[in-house]
Amino acid sequence: MKVRVFSGVQPTGQLHIGNYLGALKNWAEIQAEYESIFCIVDLHAITLFQDPEELLANIRQTAALFIACGIDAQLSSIIVQSSVPAHTELAWLLNCVTPVGWLNRMTQFKSKAEQQETVGAGLLNYPVLMAADILLYQASIVPVGEDQSQHLELTRDIAQRFNSLYGEHFVMPATKLPTVGARIMGLDDPGQKMSKSAAGTNHAIGLLDEPKVVQKKIARATTDSLPAVDPENMGPGVANLIAIAEACDPSLNKEVFAGLRYGDLKKRVAEAVIARLEPIQQKFRAVTADRCYVDTVLSESRGRVMPIAEDTVRKTKVAMGLYV
């Protein structure tokens, strides 16, 4: 029996090259080896206000991009979080065993709360819902980035606390990932991980960006004050550009670019990115040409995971002495 893997992405903003090189590419490579469930976590998205029409469109676009990036609907289940009610039901049950102090110490809650005039309870409980996402499917491996490592540790803490109170029930998800994707930083700020939510039109390269847009964004990317690439003395901006190029084309590395002036470096990086995005964009156009295809994939995937999710909730309620 294959080990189960679970991971997810919020449908906010357009997926970018960092999402692909850091996560989606990795998911596609491991999906045949594991029982893979990849989730569009729309309930997490609404912890901050989202335009309803835009959110729904982004959910479908994200699903289509999953497929375009190599997630095989025959090998993996692609699900929308809100379409499986067990996510929120298990989240409530886990909320009841999670100390508030554990949630107050979460760094992402603190950083996001500082940016809001008012903070909804959902933002505080976000990590419990994430724990429910993982524990609902008894996932053994959760391929997430370093920025989510604190949430994964909290998931383990919640599972351990539940197991100590009600008996061995939840699988303890691994903190070590099977493989690690590239960590891609922002083009305008190489000290910050590339993000869908970051302000600025030159921060990220969208997976659906046209070649001219890619060239323009990379041409404006931050470098440093040196005249050319020095493999032994690279600023973070230059190192990030080379990391992007190498992740898109493994034959490219810092030695290949040694001595290259930054204008020429950016041209080579743009060529590598455009070449890598072309088949993704072609597949995306093919997937979305049939308006029913994405919805069919999501419906069939939901049907596969529902028995697992409902069984977990039922057993959890029984363990807690609830009426089922």
JOGIGI-V405687 format. One record per helix or strand. SS is the DSSP state (~ for helix, > for strand). FROM is the first residue (numbers start at 1). TO is the last residue. If there is no record, write none. Layout:
BEGIN
SS:FROM:TO + SS:FROM:TO
END
This chain:
BEGIN
>:4:9 + >:16:16 + ~:17:30 + >:35:40 + ~:42:45 + ~:52:68 + >:76:80 + ~:81:83 + ~:86:95 + ~:100:104 + ~:107:114 + ~:121:136 + >:141:141 + ~:146:166 + >:174:174 + >:185:185 + >:193:193 + >:206:206 + ~:211:219 + >:228:228 + ~:236:248 + ~:254:257 + >:261:261 + ~:262:289 + ~:293:319
END
